[in-house]
Amino acid sequence: GSNCFGGGCQQFVDDMVVGDILTFDVPPGHNVWQWQPESAVSEAEFNTCTFNATNGEIWATDSETKSFQIGSTDTMYFACEIGSHCLAGQKVLVQPKLPSAPAPAPADLHGSG
C-alpha cells in the first residue's frame, strides 16, 4: 500500500489501481476530509476547498492512521479541512485505474518440447 498526504502524494496516487491499499498517516494538526466519490459537486468543492457537510465528512482525524482498499475506478477527493491547508495544496485527487492484464506468455508456434 501507500502512505502519503501532502507534497509528492499526487504523483504517487496517480499510479493507483483497483485493489491497492491507500493509507493516510495524518500528522498532528491535520485531518482528512473525504467528499462523495465520482461527483461533479465534489470535484467543484475539491477544486475550491469547500467543505460542505452535505457532500462529505471528516474521514480521519489528527494523528490517526486510516487505510482502505480501492474497490472501484470512481474518482475520490481528499483534503485537509483545517485552516487554509487545502488551499495551500494539502489535497489529493485519486483516480484509480483497472489493473492491466498480465502480458500473455509468448506462444510457441512450433510445438517443440
Secondary structure, DSSP 4 states (H G I P E B T S, - for coil): -EE--STTHHHHHTT-BTT-EEEEEPPTT--EEEEPSS-HHHHHHHHHT---TTSEEEEE-TT-EEEEE--SS--EEEE--STTTTTTT-EEEE--BPPPPPPPPPP-TT---
